[in-house]
Amino acid sequence: MIQWSVKGGGVIGPAPFLIVGIVNITPDSFFDGGKYNATAQATAHAALLLDQGAHILDLGGESTRPFAEPVEASIEISRVMPVMKQILEAHPDANISVDTYKARVAKQCLQSGAVIINDISACSFDPELLDVLVEHKPGYVLMHALDRPEKMQNDPRYDNVIKEILSFFEKKLNQLVRAGLPEDRIVLDPGIGFGKTLEHNLEILKNIERFKILNRPLYLGLSYKSAWGKLLGLELKQRGLPSQVAVALMAAKNVRIHRVHDVQLTGKTLKMVEAICS
């Protein structure tokens, strides 16, 4: 079972698994190519994901796909805030996560109802983000990435990818907790595809249980990843089945939080895992 403490003393769960539904509010998303870039379309999509069983909605106003260019905080805010406002007006109990590494974006969103910050940078791109986290104490996704999105896939190298990510998590967890973010707010994401080759990604997934030593829940985003295209020779829209297989395999290894595009199908996949593996 998973129970995740978030901003304002809220708790998500307990539940066997948590499903995080992805809402990309960008013109350059790798998955939907801007299909939900407008506020009305993004809000409708978010409502659909909630109806399909998403426990959390992860709103993103800047693409973090490999080689994506950054955007100004003001643009990110202009994309995310109207959608978040409309979602919370219609669904006051919705758990909103914001996919950002910028302190200004995080602060405004947390003040307006978001309860989780999903940060690809571990507070390294904008050090002021740490102050925002300590002030608001939201749920926090601590993710490993080798570099910024525009650089992270330029020949990524590790001596030992598992040991290096474990060391990274241990160091960052200590920094966050010492600064004042309660440990029960933090979940860990090894960052599949963020500065990793196919071989690195597979090595992480094969050894995912080694991260249990850190005693924090694991959070994975495996939905439609380019790794499945490279492994199986599949185009983007053909990666739905391997995405579900990956979710099932990782859930069977006690990964409790899954960030996905196909919420309804993932719910069925996780129900099967619970029935067979629990």
C-alpha positions as CSV (number, residue, x, y, z in Angstrom):
1,M,0.0,0.0,0.0
2,I,1.1,3.6,-0.7
3,Q,0.3,6.7,1.4
4,W,1.7,10.0,0.3
5,S,1.7,13.1,2.5
6,V,1.3,16.4,0.5
7,K,0.8,20.1,1.0
8,G,-1.6,21.3,3.7
9,G,-1.5,18.1,5.7
10,G,-3.3,16.2,3.0
11,V,-2.7,12.5,2.4
12,I,-3.2,10.6,-0.9
13,G,-4.1,7.0,-0.2
14,P,-3.7,4.5,1.3
15,A,-4.1,2.6,-1.9
16,P,-2.4,-0.3,-3.6
17,F,-1.1,2.0,-6.3
18,L,-1.4,5.6,-7.4
19,I,-2.0,6.6,-11.0
20,V,-0.7,10.0,-12.1
21,G,-2.5,11.2,-15.2
22,I,-0.4,13.4,-17.6
23,V,-1.7,16.7,-18.8
24,N,0.7,18.3,-21.2
25,I,-0.2,22.0,-21.7
26,T,2.5,22.6,-24.3
27,P,2.7,23.0,-28.1
28,D,5.7,20.6,-28.3
29,S,4.8,17.5,-26.2
30,F,6.5,14.4,-27.5
31,F,3.2,12.4,-27.0
32,D,0.4,14.6,-28.2
33,G,2.1,17.4,-30.1
34,G,0.1,20.2,-28.6
35,K,-3.3,18.5,-28.7
36,Y,-4.1,19.9,-25.2
37,N,-2.3,23.2,-25.5
38,A,-5.4,25.3,-25.2
39,T,-7.0,25.7,-21.8
40,A,-10.4,24.3,-22.7
41,Q,-8.9,21.1,-24.3
42,A,-6.5,20.6,-21.4
43,T,-9.2,21.0,-18.8
44,A,-11.5,18.6,-20.6
45,H,-8.7,16.1,-20.8
46,A,-7.9,16.4,-17.1
47,A,-11.6,15.9,-16.2
48,L,-11.6,12.7,-18.4
49,L,-8.5,11.4,-16.6
50,L,-10.1,12.0,-13.2
51,D,-13.2,10.1,-14.4
52,Q,-11.0,7.2,-15.6
53,G,-9.4,6.9,-12.2
54,A,-6.4,9.2,-11.9
55,H,-5.5,9.8,-8.3
56,I,-3.3,12.8,-9.3
57,L,-3.1,15.1,-12.3
58,D,0.4,16.2,-13.4
59,L,0.2,19.5,-15.2
60,G,3.1,20.5,-17.4
61,G,3.7,23.9,-19.0
62,E,7.1,23.2,-20.4
63,S,8.2,20.1,-22.4
64,T,11.0,18.2,-20.8
65,R,11.5,15.7,-23.7
66,P,15.1,15.3,-24.9
67,F,16.4,18.4,-26.7
68,A,13.4,20.5,-25.7
69,E,14.1,24.2,-25.3
70,P,13.2,25.9,-22.0
71,V,10.5,28.5,-21.7
72,E,10.1,31.5,-19.5
73,A,8.4,31.1,-16.1
74,S,5.7,33.6,-17.2
75,I,4.8,31.5,-20.2
76,E,4.7,28.3,-18.1
77,I,2.4,30.1,-15.6
78,S,0.1,31.4,-18.3
79,R,-0.3,27.8,-19.6
80,V,-0.8,26.0,-16.3
81,M,-2.7,28.4,-14.0
82,P,-5.9,28.7,-16.0
83,V,-6.2,24.9,-16.4
84,M,-5.5,24.3,-12.7
85,K,-8.1,26.9,-11.7
86,Q,-10.8,25.4,-13.9
87,I,-10.0,21.9,-12.7
88,L,-10.2,22.8,-9.1
89,E,-13.4,24.8,-9.6
90,A,-15.1,21.7,-11.1
91,H,-13.2,19.1,-8.9
92,P,-12.2,20.8,-5.6
93,D,-10.8,17.5,-4.3
94,A,-8.5,16.9,-7.2
95,N,-4.8,16.3,-6.3
96,I,-2.8,18.6,-8.6
97,S,0.9,18.1,-9.3
98,V,2.8,20.6,-11.3
99,D,5.8,19.4,-13.5
100,T,8.2,22.3,-13.0
101,Y,11.7,23.1,-11.8
102,K,11.2,26.8,-11.5
103,A,10.7,28.4,-8.1
104,R,8.4,31.1,-9.4
105,V,6.1,28.6,-11.1
106,A,6.0,26.3,-8.2
107,K,5.3,29.0,-5.7
108,Q,2.4,30.5,-7.6
109,C,0.9,27.1,-8.3
110,L,1.2,25.9,-4.7
111,Q,-0.4,29.1,-3.5
112,S,-3.3,28.4,-5.9
113,G,-4.1,24.8,-4.9
114,A,-1.4,22.5,-6.2
115,V,-0.2,19.9,-3.7
116,I,2.7,18.3,-5.4
117,I,5.8,19.5,-7.3
118,N,7.3,17.1,-9.9
119,D,10.8,18.4,-10.4
120,I,13.2,16.9,-13.0
121,S,16.1,18.9,-11.6
122,A,16.3,17.9,-7.9
123,C,16.4,21.7,-7.2
124,S,19.6,22.1,-9.3
125,F,18.3,24.2,-12.2
126,D,16.8,26.9,-9.9
127,P,18.2,26.6,-6.3
128,E,15.4,28.9,-5.0
129,L,13.0,26.1,-5.5
130,L,14.3,24.5,-2.3
131,D,13.0,27.6,-0.3
132,V,9.6,27.2,-1.9
133,L,9.5,23.5,-1.0
134,V,10.4,24.2,2.6
135,E,7.9,27.0,2.9
136,H,4.9,25.1,1.4
137,K,5.9,21.5,2.2
138,P,4.2,19.9,-0.8
139,G,4.5,16.3,-2.0
140,Y,7.8,16.2,-4.0
141,V,9.0,14.0,-6.8
142,L,12.8,13.9,-6.5
143,M,14.0,12.8,-9.9
144,H,17.4,11.9,-11.3
145,A,18.5,13.6,-14.6
146,L,22.0,13.8,-15.9
147,D,21.6,17.3,-17.3
148,R,19.0,19.8,-18.7
149,P,16.6,18.4,-21.3
150,E,18.4,20.2,-24.2
151,K,21.7,18.4,-23.2
152,M,20.9,15.2,-21.3
153,Q,21.0,12.8,-24.2
154,N,24.3,14.0,-25.5
155,D,26.3,10.8,-25.0
156,P,25.2,10.0,-21.4
157,R,27.8,7.9,-19.5
158,Y,28.0,6.2,-16.1
159,D,30.6,4.0,-14.4
160,N,27.7,2.2,-12.6
161,V,24.3,3.7,-13.2
162,I,22.6,2.0,-10.2
163,K,25.3,3.0,-7.7
164,E,25.4,6.6,-9.0
165,I,21.7,7.1,-8.8
166,L,21.5,5.6,-5.4
167,S,24.3,8.0,-4.2
168,F,22.5,10.9,-5.9
169,F,19.2,10.1,-4.1
170,E,20.9,9.7,-0.7
171,K,22.7,13.0,-1.0
172,K,19.6,14.9,-2.2
173,L,17.3,13.3,0.4
174,N,19.6,14.4,3.1
175,Q,19.8,17.9,1.7
176,L,16.0,18.2,1.4
177,V,15.3,16.9,4.9
178,R,18.0,19.0,6.6
179,A,16.5,22.1,4.9
180,G,13.1,21.4,6.3
181,L,11.1,19.3,3.8
182,P,9.6,16.4,5.7
183,E,10.7,13.0,4.4
184,D,7.2,11.7,4.1
185,R,6.6,14.3,1.3
186,I,9.3,12.8,-0.9
187,V,9.1,10.1,-3.5
188,L,11.9,8.9,-5.8
189,D,12.0,8.8,-9.6
190,P,15.1,7.4,-11.3
191,G,14.3,9.4,-14.4
192,I,13.9,6.8,-17.2
193,G,15.0,8.5,-20.4
194,F,16.5,11.5,-18.7
195,G,20.2,11.3,-19.6
196,K,20.2,7.5,-20.1
197,T,20.8,5.2,-23.0
198,L,18.5,2.2,-23.6
199,E,21.0,0.0,-21.8
200,H,21.0,2.4,-18.7
201,N,17.2,2.4,-18.7
202,L,17.0,-1.4,-18.8
203,E,19.6,-1.7,-16.1
204,I,17.6,0.6,-13.8
205,L,14.4,-1.3,-14.4
206,K,16.1,-4.7,-13.9
207,N,17.5,-3.5,-10.5
208,I,14.6,-1.3,-9.4
209,E,14.3,-3.2,-6.1
210,R,17.7,-2.0,-5.1
211,F,16.2,1.5,-4.5
212,K,14.1,0.1,-1.7
213,I,17.1,0.6,0.6
214,L,16.2,4.3,0.7
215,N,12.8,3.6,2.3
216,R,10.9,6.0,0.1
217,P,8.1,5.1,-2.5
218,L,9.2,4.8,-6.1
219,Y,7.6,6.9,-8.9
220,L,8.0,5.9,-12.5
221,G,7.1,7.4,-15.9
222,L,7.3,4.6,-18.5
223,S,4.5,5.7,-20.7
224,Y,5.3,5.6,-24.5
225,K,9.0,6.1,-23.8
226,S,11.5,6.1,-26.7
227,A,13.2,3.2,-25.0
228,W,10.3,1.0,-26.2
229,G,10.7,2.3,-29.7
230,K,14.4,1.5,-29.6
231,L,14.0,-1.9,-28.0
232,L,11.1,-3.1,-30.2
233,G,11.3,-0.9,-33.3
234,L,8.0,0.8,-32.6
235,E,6.7,4.2,-33.6
236,L,5.2,6.4,-30.9
237,K,1.6,5.3,-31.2
238,Q,2.6,1.7,-31.2
239,R,4.1,1.8,-27.7
240,G,0.9,1.4,-25.7
241,L,1.2,-2.3,-25.1
242,P,4.9,-2.3,-24.0
243,S,4.1,0.7,-21.7
244,Q,1.4,-1.5,-19.9
245,V,3.8,-4.5,-19.7
246,A,6.4,-2.2,-18.1
247,V,3.9,-0.9,-15.6
248,A,2.8,-4.4,-14.7
249,L,6.4,-5.6,-14.3
250,M,7.4,-2.7,-12.1
251,A,4.2,-2.8,-10.0
252,A,4.9,-6.5,-9.3
253,K,8.3,-5.3,-8.0
254,N,6.6,-2.9,-5.6
255,V,6.7,0.4,-7.6
256,R,3.6,2.1,-6.3
257,I,3.3,5.4,-8.3
258,H,2.9,5.3,-12.1
259,R,2.8,8.4,-14.3
260,V,0.9,7.6,-17.5
261,H,-1.0,8.8,-20.5
262,D,-3.5,5.8,-20.6
263,V,-5.1,6.1,-17.1
264,Q,-8.1,3.8,-17.7
265,L,-6.0,1.0,-19.2
266,T,-3.3,1.4,-16.5
267,G,-6.0,1.0,-13.8
268,K,-7.0,-2.3,-15.3
269,T,-3.3,-3.4,-15.5
270,L,-2.7,-2.5,-11.9
271,K,-5.9,-4.3,-10.8
272,M,-4.5,-7.5,-12.4
273,V,-1.2,-7.0,-10.7
274,E,-2.9,-6.6,-7.3
275,A,-5.1,-9.6,-7.8
276,I,-2.2,-11.9,-8.9
277,C,0.7,-10.6,-6.9
278,S,-0.7,-9.4,-3.6
